[in-house]
């Protein structure tokens, strides 16, 4: 749904609990450790942990090319 240097939100079919730690990929060209911060139905908010400077730069560069998120949630 959205991504920033701090984390991302996504609609997914797997169940997680707030506080669960996991690896997401591809994030900035590789794997990223993340923690579940919020959930609402199938919508989850993940906070990135310990991204490398290269991953942060790749996310910054990619975000410059994406449209702004309008906040509408479909399918939750």
PDB file of N, CA, C and O in Angstrom, chain B, residues numbered from 101:
ATOM      1  N   UNK B 101       0.828  -1.185   0.000  1.00  0.00           N
ATOM      2  CA  UNK B 101       0.000   0.000   0.000  1.00  0.00           C
ATOM      3  C   UNK B 101       0.877   1.255   0.000  1.00  0.00           C
ATOM      4  O   UNK B 101       0.658   2.173  -0.790  1.00  0.00           O
ATOM      5  N   UNK B 102       1.858   1.284   0.882  1.00  0.00           N
ATOM      6  CA  UNK B 102       2.754   2.441   0.961  1.00  0.00           C
ATOM      7  C   UNK B 102       4.089   2.003   1.548  1.00  0.00           C
ATOM      8  O   UNK B 102       4.191   0.971   2.211  1.00  0.00           O
ATOM      9  N   UNK B 103       5.120   2.823   1.283  1.00  0.00           N
ATOM     10  CA  UNK B 103       6.458   2.527   1.803  1.00  0.00           C
ATOM     11  C   UNK B 103       7.159   3.840   2.106  1.00  0.00           C
ATOM     12  O   UNK B 103       6.935   4.849   1.436  1.00  0.00           O
ATOM     13  N   UNK B 104       8.003   3.813   3.115  1.00  0.00           N
ATOM     14  CA  UNK B 104       8.855   4.950   3.457  1.00  0.00           C
ATOM     15  C   UNK B 104      10.155   4.388   4.011  1.00  0.00           C
ATOM     16  O   UNK B 104      10.341   3.173   4.075  1.00  0.00           O
ATOM     17  N   UNK B 105      11.047   5.278   4.408  1.00  0.00           N
ATOM     18  CA  UNK B 105      12.312   4.838   4.991  1.00  0.00           C
ATOM     19  C   UNK B 105      12.111   4.101   6.308  1.00  0.00           C
ATOM     20  O   UNK B 105      12.970   3.320   6.719  1.00  0.00           O
ATOM     21  N   UNK B 106      10.997   4.339   6.965  1.00  0.00           N
ATOM     22  CA  UNK B 106      10.761   3.743   8.286  1.00  0.00           C
ATOM     23  C   UNK B 106      10.007   2.426   8.230  1.00  0.00           C
ATOM     24  O   UNK B 106      10.124   1.607   9.141  1.00  0.00           O
ATOM     25  N   UNK B 107       9.221   2.208   7.152  1.00  0.00           N
ATOM     26  CA  UNK B 107       8.447   0.983   7.092  1.00  0.00           C
ATOM     27  C   UNK B 107       7.514   0.949   5.907  1.00  0.00           C
ATOM     28  O   UNK B 107       7.637   1.736   4.968  1.00  0.00           O
ATOM     29  N   UNK B 108       6.563   0.006   5.969  1.00  0.00           N
ATOM     30  CA  UNK B 108       5.602  -0.120   4.885  1.00  0.00           C
ATOM     31  C   UNK B 108       4.298  -0.678   5.422  1.00  0.00           C
ATOM     32  O   UNK B 108       4.240  -1.237   6.518  1.00  0.00           O
ATOM     33  N   UNK B 109       3.256  -0.513   4.625  1.00  0.00           N
ATOM     34  CA  UNK B 109       1.985  -1.173   4.921  1.00  0.00           C
ATOM     35  C   UNK B 109       1.634  -2.032   3.722  1.00  0.00           C
ATOM     36  O   UNK B 109       1.952  -1.698   2.581  1.00  0.00           O
ATOM     37  N   UNK B 110       0.968  -3.152   4.006  1.00  0.00           N
ATOM     38  CA  UNK B 110       0.651  -4.094   2.939  1.00  0.00           C
ATOM     39  C   UNK B 110      -0.596  -4.890   3.300  1.00  0.00           C
ATOM     40  O   UNK B 110      -0.850  -5.188   4.467  1.00  0.00           O
ATOM     41  N   UNK B 111      -1.369  -5.229   2.269  1.00  0.00           N
ATOM     42  CA  UNK B 111      -2.484  -6.156   2.412  1.00  0.00           C
ATOM     43  C   UNK B 111      -1.945  -7.546   2.140  1.00  0.00           C
ATOM     44  O   UNK B 111      -1.444  -7.817   1.048  1.00  0.00           O
ATOM     45  N   UNK B 112      -2.043  -8.436   3.129  1.00  0.00           N
ATOM     46  CA  UNK B 112      -1.510  -9.783   2.955  1.00  0.00           C
ATOM     47  C   UNK B 112      -2.471 -10.810   3.531  1.00  0.00           C
ATOM     48  O   UNK B 112      -3.312 -10.490   4.371  1.00  0.00           O
ATOM     49  N   UNK B 113      -2.339 -12.033   3.076  1.00  0.00           N
ATOM     50  CA  UNK B 113      -3.233 -13.102   3.497  1.00  0.00           C
ATOM     51  C   UNK B 113      -2.730 -13.919   4.670  1.00  0.00           C
ATOM     52  O   UNK B 113      -3.454 -14.781   5.169  1.00  0.00           O
ATOM     53  N   UNK B 114      -1.517 -13.676   5.124  1.00  0.00           N
ATOM     54  CA  UNK B 114      -0.945 -14.415   6.245  1.00  0.00           C
ATOM     55  C   UNK B 114      -1.257 -13.688   7.546  1.00  0.00           C
ATOM     56  O   UNK B 114      -1.263 -12.458   7.586  1.00  0.00           O
ATOM     57  N   UNK B 115      -1.514 -14.439   8.601  1.00  0.00           N
ATOM     58  CA  UNK B 115      -1.805 -13.825   9.898  1.00  0.00           C
ATOM     59  C   UNK B 115      -0.531 -13.576  10.685  1.00  0.00           C
ATOM     60  O   UNK B 115       0.294 -14.474  10.858  1.00  0.00           O
ATOM     61  N   UNK B 116      -0.381 -12.353  11.157  1.00  0.00           N
ATOM     62  CA  UNK B 116       0.710 -11.967  12.048  1.00  0.00           C
ATOM     63  C   UNK B 116       0.105 -11.278  13.256  1.00  0.00           C
ATOM     64  O   UNK B 116      -1.045 -10.840  13.229  1.00  0.00           O
ATOM     65  N   UNK B 117       0.889 -11.188  14.310  1.00  0.00           N
ATOM     66  CA  UNK B 117       0.467 -10.473  15.512  1.00  0.00           C
ATOM     67  C   UNK B 117       1.350  -9.254  15.697  1.00  0.00           C
ATOM     68  O   UNK B 117       2.520  -9.260  15.313  1.00  0.00           O
ATOM     69  N   UNK B 118       0.787  -8.211  16.284  1.00  0.00           N
ATOM     70  CA  UNK B 118       1.583  -7.040  16.617  1.00  0.00           C
ATOM     71  C   UNK B 118       2.745  -7.496  17.496  1.00  0.00           C
ATOM     72  O   UNK B 118       2.562  -8.221  18.473  1.00  0.00           O
ATOM     73  N   UNK B 119       3.940  -7.054  17.124  1.00  0.00           N
ATOM     74  CA  UNK B 119       5.153  -7.451  17.844  1.00  0.00           C
ATOM     75  C   UNK B 119       5.934  -8.562  17.176  1.00  0.00           C
ATOM     76  O   UNK B 119       7.100  -8.774  17.507  1.00  0.00           O
ATOM     77  N   UNK B 120       5.314  -9.287  16.231  1.00  0.00           N
ATOM     78  CA  UNK B 120       6.040 -10.326  15.501  1.00  0.00           C
ATOM     79  C   UNK B 120       7.178  -9.702  14.701  1.00  0.00           C
ATOM     80  O   UNK B 120       7.010  -8.650  14.083  1.00  0.00           O
ATOM     81  N   UNK B 121       8.337 -10.358  14.717  1.00  0.00           N
ATOM     82  CA  UNK B 121       9.472  -9.934  13.888  1.00  0.00           C
ATOM     83  C   UNK B 121       9.602 -10.913  12.733  1.00  0.00           C
ATOM     84  O   UNK B 121       9.417 -12.119  12.896  1.00  0.00           O
ATOM     85  N   UNK B 122       9.927 -10.369  11.553  1.00  0.00           N
ATOM     86  CA  UNK B 122      10.073 -11.200  10.373  1.00  0.00           C
ATOM     87  C   UNK B 122      11.004 -10.539   9.380  1.00  0.00           C
ATOM     88  O   UNK B 122      11.417  -9.394   9.566  1.00  0.00           O
ATOM     89  N   UNK B 123      11.332 -11.266   8.323  1.00  0.00           N
ATOM     90  CA  UNK B 123      12.133 -10.713   7.236  1.00  0.00           C
ATOM     91  C   UNK B 123      11.231 -10.482   6.030  1.00  0.00           C
ATOM     92  O   UNK B 123      10.435 -11.341   5.651  1.00  0.00           O
ATOM     93  N   UNK B 124      11.374  -9.309   5.444  1.00  0.00           N
ATOM     94  CA  UNK B 124      10.647  -8.958   4.226  1.00  0.00           C
ATOM     95  C   UNK B 124      11.649  -8.846   3.097  1.00  0.00           C
ATOM     96  O   UNK B 124      12.793  -8.438   3.301  1.00  0.00           O
ATOM     97  N   UNK B 125      11.205  -9.216   1.893  1.00  0.00           N
ATOM     98  CA  UNK B 125      12.065  -9.008   0.725  1.00  0.00           C
ATOM     99  C   UNK B 125      11.220  -8.947  -0.536  1.00  0.00           C
ATOM    100  O   UNK B 125      10.147  -9.550  -0.568  1.00  0.00           O
ATOM    101  N   UNK B 126      11.643  -8.266  -1.547  1.00  0.00           N
ATOM    102  CA  UNK B 126      12.836  -7.422  -1.594  1.00  0.00           C
ATOM    103  C   UNK B 126      12.534  -6.026  -1.048  1.00  0.00           C
ATOM    104  O   UNK B 126      11.542  -5.402  -1.425  1.00  0.00           O
ATOM    105  N   UNK B 127      13.379  -5.559  -0.180  1.00  0.00           N
ATOM    106  CA  UNK B 127      13.297  -4.207   0.371  1.00  0.00           C
ATOM    107  C   UNK B 127      14.645  -3.554   0.114  1.00  0.00           C
ATOM    108  O   UNK B 127      15.660  -3.968   0.674  1.00  0.00           O
ATOM    109  N   UNK B 128      14.653  -2.545  -0.723  1.00  0.00           N
ATOM    110  CA  UNK B 128      15.908  -1.869  -1.028  1.00  0.00           C
ATOM    111  C   UNK B 128      16.950  -2.811  -1.594  1.00  0.00           C
ATOM    112  O   UNK B 128      18.139  -2.680  -1.302  1.00  0.00           O
ATOM    113  N   UNK B 129      16.504  -3.768  -2.409  1.00  0.00           N
ATOM    114  CA  UNK B 129      17.428  -4.670  -3.067  1.00  0.00           C
ATOM    115  C   UNK B 129      17.846  -5.887  -2.252  1.00  0.00           C
ATOM    116  O   UNK B 129      18.735  -6.629  -2.672  1.00  0.00           O
ATOM    117  N   UNK B 130      17.237  -6.103  -1.118  1.00  0.00           N
ATOM    118  CA  UNK B 130      17.606  -7.265  -0.305  1.00  0.00           C
ATOM    119  C   UNK B 130      16.560  -7.563   0.753  1.00  0.00           C
ATOM    120  O   UNK B 130      15.418  -7.113   0.667  1.00  0.00           O
ATOM    121  N   UNK B 131      16.970  -8.327   1.751  1.00  0.00           N
ATOM    122  CA  UNK B 131      16.088  -8.673   2.863  1.00  0.00           C
ATOM    123  C   UNK B 131      16.141  -7.571   3.915  1.00  0.00           C
ATOM    124  O   UNK B 131      17.158  -6.898   4.085  1.00  0.00           O
ATOM    125  N   UNK B 132      15.021  -7.401   4.618  1.00  0.00           N
ATOM    126  CA  UNK B 132      14.974  -6.420   5.697  1.00  0.00           C
ATOM    127  C   UNK B 132      14.238  -7.018   6.885  1.00  0.00           C
ATOM    128  O   UNK B 132      13.159  -7.592   6.736  1.00  0.00           O
ATOM    129  N   UNK B 133      14.826  -6.879   8.060  1.00  0.00           N
ATOM    130  CA  UNK B 133      14.139  -7.284   9.279  1.00  0.00           C
ATOM    131  C   UNK B 133      13.084  -6.222   9.584  1.00  0.00           C
ATOM    132  O   UNK B 133      13.330  -5.025   9.436  1.00  0.00           O
ATOM    133  N   UNK B 134      11.903  -6.682  10.014  1.00  0.00           N
ATOM    134  CA  UNK B 134      10.808  -5.755  10.322  1.00  0.00           C
ATOM    135  C   UNK B 134      10.011  -6.292  11.498  1.00  0.00           C
ATOM    136  O   UNK B 134      10.077  -7.475  11.835  1.00  0.00           O
ATOM    137  N   UNK B 135       9.255  -5.387  12.116  1.00  0.00           N
ATOM    138  CA  UNK B 135       8.373  -5.755  13.215  1.00  0.00           C
ATOM    139  C   UNK B 135       6.963  -5.275  12.869  1.00  0.00           C
ATOM    140  O   UNK B 135       6.787  -4.193  12.309  1.00  0.00           O
ATOM    141  N   UNK B 136       5.970  -6.083  13.205  1.00  0.00           N
ATOM    142  CA  UNK B 136       4.576  -5.698  12.970  1.00  0.00           C
ATOM    143  C   UNK B 136       4.190  -4.681  14.038  1.00  0.00           C
ATOM    144  O   UNK B 136       4.270  -4.968  15.232  1.00  0.00           O
ATOM    145  N   UNK B 137       3.772  -3.496  13.607  1.00  0.00           N
ATOM    146  CA  UNK B 137       3.389  -2.438  14.537  1.00  0.00           C
ATOM    147  C   UNK B 137       1.879  -2.291  14.678  1.00  0.00           C
ATOM    148  O   UNK B 137       1.388  -1.957  15.757  1.00  0.00           O
ATOM    149  N   UNK B 138       1.133  -2.540  13.592  1.00  0.00           N
ATOM    150  CA  UNK B 138      -0.327  -2.425  13.625  1.00  0.00           C
ATOM    151  C   UNK B 138      -0.928  -3.425  12.659  1.00  0.00           C
ATOM    152  O   UNK B 138      -0.292  -3.850  11.695  1.00  0.00           O
ATOM    153  N   UNK B 139      -2.176  -3.793  12.942  1.00  0.00           N
ATOM    154  CA  UNK B 139      -2.917  -4.621  11.991  1.00  0.00           C
ATOM    155  C   UNK B 139      -4.382  -4.232  12.056  1.00  0.00           C
ATOM    156  O   UNK B 139      -4.901  -3.857  13.108  1.00  0.00           O
ATOM    157  N   UNK B 140      -5.037  -4.332  10.904  1.00  0.00           N
ATOM    158  CA  UNK B 140      -6.477  -4.086  10.781  1.00  0.00           C
ATOM    159  C   UNK B 140      -6.972  -5.017   9.679  1.00  0.00           C
ATOM    160  O   UNK B 140      -6.823  -4.721   8.493  1.00  0.00           O
ATOM    161  N   UNK B 141      -7.554  -6.131  10.075  1.00  0.00           N
ATOM    162  CA  UNK B 141      -7.957  -7.120   9.084  1.00  0.00           C
ATOM    163  C   UNK B 141      -6.732  -7.681   8.392  1.00  0.00           C
ATOM    164  O   UNK B 141      -5.844  -8.240   9.036  1.00  0.00           O
ATOM    165  N   UNK B 142      -6.689  -7.530   7.075  1.00  0.00           N
ATOM    166  CA  UNK B 142      -5.541  -8.023   6.287  1.00  0.00           C
ATOM    167  C   UNK B 142      -4.476  -6.955   6.061  1.00  0.00           C
ATOM    168  O   UNK B 142      -3.458  -7.220   5.422  1.00  0.00           O
ATOM    169  N   UNK B 143      -4.705  -5.751   6.582  1.00  0.00           N
ATOM    170  CA  UNK B 143      -3.749  -4.658   6.414  1.00  0.00           C
ATOM    171  C   UNK B 143      -2.783  -4.642   7.590  1.00  0.00           C
ATOM    172  O   UNK B 143      -3.200  -4.602   8.747  1.00  0.00           O
ATOM    173  N   UNK B 144      -1.493  -4.675   7.286  1.00  0.00           N
ATOM    174  CA  UNK B 144      -0.461  -4.682   8.316  1.00  0.00           C
ATOM    175  C   UNK B 144       0.495  -3.518   8.096  1.00  0.00           C
ATOM    176  O   UNK B 144       0.784  -3.139   6.961  1.00  0.00           O
ATOM    177  N   UNK B 145       0.987  -2.953   9.214  1.00  0.00           N
ATOM    178  CA  UNK B 145       2.017  -1.918   9.180  1.00  0.00           C
ATOM    179  C   UNK B 145       3.286  -2.509   9.765  1.00  0.00           C
ATOM    180  O   UNK B 145       3.285  -3.018  10.886  1.00  0.00           O
ATOM    181  N   UNK B 146       4.361  -2.441   9.007  1.00  0.00           N
ATOM    182  CA  UNK B 146       5.651  -2.994   9.410  1.00  0.00           C
ATOM    183  C   UNK B 146       6.657  -1.855   9.578  1.00  0.00           C
ATOM    184  O   UNK B 146       6.728  -0.946   8.751  1.00  0.00           O
ATOM    185  N   UNK B 147       7.430  -1.920  10.656  1.00  0.00           N
ATOM    186  CA  UNK B 147       8.529  -0.984  10.860  1.00  0.00           C
ATOM    187  C   UNK B 147       9.823  -1.708  10.521  1.00  0.00           C
ATOM    188  O   UNK B 147      10.070  -2.811  11.009  1.00  0.00           O
ATOM    189  N   UNK B 148      10.653  -1.083   9.680  1.00  0.00           N
ATOM    190  CA  UNK B 148      11.936  -1.669   9.328  1.00  0.00           C
ATOM    191  C   UNK B 148      12.894  -1.575  10.514  1.00  0.00           C
ATOM    192  O   UNK B 148      12.847  -0.618  11.287  1.00  0.00           O
ATOM    193  N   UNK B 149      13.759  -2.575  10.647  1.00  0.00           N
ATOM    194  CA  UNK B 149      14.793  -2.598  11.675  1.00  0.00           C
ATOM    195  C   UNK B 149      16.145  -2.780  10.998  1.00  0.00           C
ATOM    196  O   UNK B 149      16.316  -3.684  10.181  1.00  0.00           O
ATOM    197  N   UNK B 150      17.097  -1.932  11.332  1.00  0.00           N
ATOM    198  CA  UNK B 150      18.493  -2.105  10.910  1.00  0.00           C
ATOM    199  C   UNK B 150      18.695  -2.134   9.397  1.00  0.00           C
ATOM    200  O   UNK B 150      19.420  -2.994   8.897  1.00  0.00           O
ATOM    201  N   UNK B 151      18.079  -1.225   8.662  1.00  0.00           N
ATOM    202  CA  UNK B 151      18.349  -1.146   7.227  1.00  0.00           C
ATOM    203  C   UNK B 151      19.761  -0.618   6.995  1.00  0.00           C
ATOM    204  O   UNK B 151      20.263   0.209   7.757  1.00  0.00           O
ATOM    205  N   UNK B 152      20.387  -1.106   5.940  1.00  0.00           N
ATOM    206  CA  UNK B 152      21.719  -0.606   5.581  1.00  0.00           C
ATOM    207  C   UNK B 152      21.572   0.769   4.924  1.00  0.00           C
ATOM    208  O   UNK B 152      20.494   1.111   4.437  1.00  0.00           O
ATOM    209  N   UNK B 153      22.645   1.552   4.909  1.00  0.00           N
ATOM    210  CA  UNK B 153      22.592   2.842   4.214  1.00  0.00           C
ATOM    211  C   UNK B 153      22.199   2.687   2.732  1.00  0.00           C
ATOM    212  O   UNK B 153      21.500   3.536   2.179  1.00  0.00           O
ATOM    213  N   UNK B 154      22.649   1.608   2.107  1.00  0.00           N
ATOM    214  CA  UNK B 154      22.306   1.367   0.702  1.00  0.00           C
ATOM    215  C   UNK B 154      20.807   1.097   0.535  1.00  0.00           C
ATOM    216  O   UNK B 154      20.188   1.587  -0.409  1.00  0.00           O
ATOM    217  N   UNK B 155      20.229   0.318   1.450  1.00  0.00           N
ATOM    218  CA  UNK B 155      18.791   0.055   1.382  1.00  0.00           C
ATOM    219  C   UNK B 155      18.000   1.343   1.596  1.00  0.00           C
ATOM    220  O   UNK B 155      17.026   1.598   0.889  1.00  0.00           O
ATOM    221  N   UNK B 156      18.415   2.152   2.565  1.00  0.00           N
ATOM    222  CA  UNK B 156      17.731   3.428   2.804  1.00  0.00           C
ATOM    223  C   UNK B 156      17.762   4.303   1.558  1.00  0.00           C
ATOM    224  O   UNK B 156      16.751   4.906   1.197  1.00  0.00           O
ATOM    225  N   UNK B 157      18.915   4.376   0.902  1.00  0.00           N
ATOM    226  CA  UNK B 157      19.024   5.213  -0.292  1.00  0.00           C
ATOM    227  C   UNK B 157      18.148   4.681  -1.418  1.00  0.00           C
ATOM    228  O   UNK B 157      17.515   5.459  -2.130  1.00  0.00           O
ATOM    229  N   UNK B 158      18.107   3.368  -1.585  1.00  0.00           N
ATOM    230  CA  UNK B 158      17.262   2.790  -2.633  1.00  0.00           C
ATOM    231  C   UNK B 158      15.779   3.089  -2.368  1.00  0.00           C
ATOM    232  O   UNK B 158      15.024   3.374  -3.297  1.00  0.00           O
ATOM    233  N   UNK B 159      15.373   3.024  -1.108  1.00  0.00           N
ATOM    234  CA  UNK B 159      13.988   3.339  -0.764  1.00  0.00           C
ATOM    235  C   UNK B 159      13.709   4.820  -1.018  1.00  0.00           C
ATOM    236  O   UNK B 159      12.672   5.161  -1.587  1.00  0.00           O
ATOM    237  N   UNK B 160      14.619   5.702  -0.604  1.00  0.00           N
ATOM    238  CA  UNK B 160      14.455   7.146  -0.869  1.00  0.00           C
ATOM    239  C   UNK B 160      14.284   7.404  -2.363  1.00  0.00           C
ATOM    240  O   UNK B 160      13.378   8.124  -2.782  1.00  0.00           O
ATOM    241  N   UNK B 161      15.162   6.811  -3.151  1.00  0.00           N
ATOM    242  CA  UNK B 161      15.119   7.025  -4.599  1.00  0.00           C
ATOM    243  C   UNK B 161      13.807   6.518  -5.187  1.00  0.00           C
ATOM    244  O   UNK B 161      13.205   7.184  -6.030  1.00  0.00           O
ATOM    245  N   UNK B 162      13.364   5.346  -4.748  1.00  0.00           N
ATOM    246  CA  UNK B 162      12.122   4.762  -5.269  1.00  0.00           C
ATOM    247  C   UNK B 162      10.911   5.600  -4.866  1.00  0.00           C
ATOM    248  O   UNK B 162       9.996   5.802  -5.664  1.00  0.00           O
ATOM    249  N   UNK B 163      10.909   6.083  -3.633  1.00  0.00           N
ATOM    250  CA  UNK B 163       9.771   6.882  -3.159  1.00  0.00           C
ATOM    251  C   UNK B 163       9.577   8.153  -3.976  1.00  0.00           C
ATOM    252  O   UNK B 163       8.453   8.632  -4.125  1.00  0.00           O
ATOM    253  N   UNK B 164      10.651   8.693  -4.496  1.00  0.00           N
ATOM    254  CA  UNK B 164      10.551   9.904  -5.325  1.00  0.00           C
ATOM    255  C   UNK B 164       9.774   9.650  -6.609  1.00  0.00           C
ATOM    256  O   UNK B 164       9.264  10.593  -7.215  1.00  0.00           O
ATOM    257  N   UNK B 165       9.676   8.392  -7.034  1.00  0.00           N
ATOM    258  CA  UNK B 165       9.011   8.073  -8.298  1.00  0.00           C
ATOM    259  C   UNK B 165       7.569   7.603  -8.110  1.00  0.00           C
ATOM    260  O   UNK B 165       6.847   7.415  -9.089  1.00  0.00           O
ATOM    261  N   UNK B 166       7.147   7.412  -6.861  1.00  0.00           N
ATOM    262  CA  UNK B 166       5.815   6.863  -6.588  1.00  0.00           C
ATOM    263  C   UNK B 166       4.796   7.967  -6.336  1.00  0.00           C
ATOM    264  O   UNK B 166       5.152   9.035  -5.838  1.00  0.00           O
ATOM    265  N   UNK B 167       3.518   7.719  -6.678  1.00  0.00           N
ATOM    266  CA  UNK B 167       2.478   8.708  -6.343  1.00  0.00           C
ATOM    267  C   UNK B 167       2.254   8.729  -4.838  1.00  0.00           C
ATOM    268  O   UNK B 167       2.521   7.747  -4.145  1.00  0.00           O
ATOM    269  N   UNK B 168       1.759   9.863  -4.338  1.00  0.00           N
ATOM    270  CA  UNK B 168       1.447   9.956  -2.915  1.00  0.00           C
ATOM    271  C   UNK B 168       0.281   9.039  -2.582  1.00  0.00           C
ATOM    272  O   UNK B 168      -0.661   8.907  -3.363  1.00  0.00           O
ATOM    273  N   UNK B 169       0.350   8.416  -1.431  1.00  0.00           N
ATOM    274  CA  UNK B 169      -0.711   7.527  -0.962  1.00  0.00           C
ATOM    275  C   UNK B 169      -1.909   8.374  -0.548  1.00  0.00           C
ATOM    276  O   UNK B 169      -1.760   9.347   0.192  1.00  0.00           O
ATOM    277  N   UNK B 170      -3.119   7.997  -1.033  1.00  0.00           N
ATOM    278  CA  UNK B 170      -4.287   8.812  -0.750  1.00  0.00           C
ATOM    279  C   UNK B 170      -5.056   8.371   0.481  1.00  0.00           C
ATOM    280  O   UNK B 170      -6.037   9.018   0.848  1.00  0.00           O
ATOM    281  N   UNK B 171      -4.647   7.295   1.130  1.00  0.00           N
ATOM    282  CA  UNK B 171      -5.280   6.886   2.377  1.00  0.00           C
ATOM    283  C   UNK B 171      -6.499   6.018   2.226  1.00  0.00           C
ATOM    284  O   UNK B 171      -7.023   5.541   3.233  1.00  0.00           O
ATOM    285  N   UNK B 172      -6.983   5.784   1.015  1.00  0.00           N
ATOM    286  CA  UNK B 172      -8.138   4.920   0.827  1.00  0.00           C
ATOM    287  C   UNK B 172      -7.693   3.469   0.867  1.00  0.00           C
ATOM    288  O   UNK B 172      -6.736   3.079   0.198  1.00  0.00           O
ATOM    289  N   UNK B 173      -8.398   2.678   1.658  1.00  0.00           N
ATOM    290  CA  UNK B 173      -8.061   1.263   1.795  1.00  0.00           C
ATOM    291  C   UNK B 173      -9.147   0.455   1.098  1.00  0.00           C
ATOM    292  O   UNK B 173     -10.332   0.584   1.405  1.00  0.00           O
ATOM    293  N   UNK B 174      -8.725  -0.372   0.165  1.00  0.00           N
ATOM    294  CA  UNK B 174      -9.654  -1.204  -0.588  1.00  0.00           C
ATOM    295  C   UNK B 174      -9.507  -2.639  -0.122  1.00  0.00           C
ATOM    296  O   UNK B 174      -8.390  -3.140   0.011  1.00  0.00           O
ATOM    297  N   UNK B 175     -10.619  -3.300   0.125  1.00  0.00           N
ATOM    298  CA  UNK B 175     -10.596  -4.718   0.405  1.00  0.00           C
ATOM    299  C   UNK B 175     -10.268  -5.118   1.823  1.00  0.00           C
ATOM    300  O   UNK B 175      -9.961  -6.283   2.077  1.00  0.00           O
ATOM    301  N   UNK B 176     -10.323  -4.187   2.752  1.00  0.00           N
ATOM    302  CA  UNK B 176     -10.045  -4.553   4.153  1.00  0.00           C
ATOM    303  C   UNK B 176     -11.338  -4.908   4.836  1.00  0.00           C
ATOM    304  O   UNK B 176     -11.339  -5.246   6.019  1.00  0.00           O
TER     305      UNK B 176
END
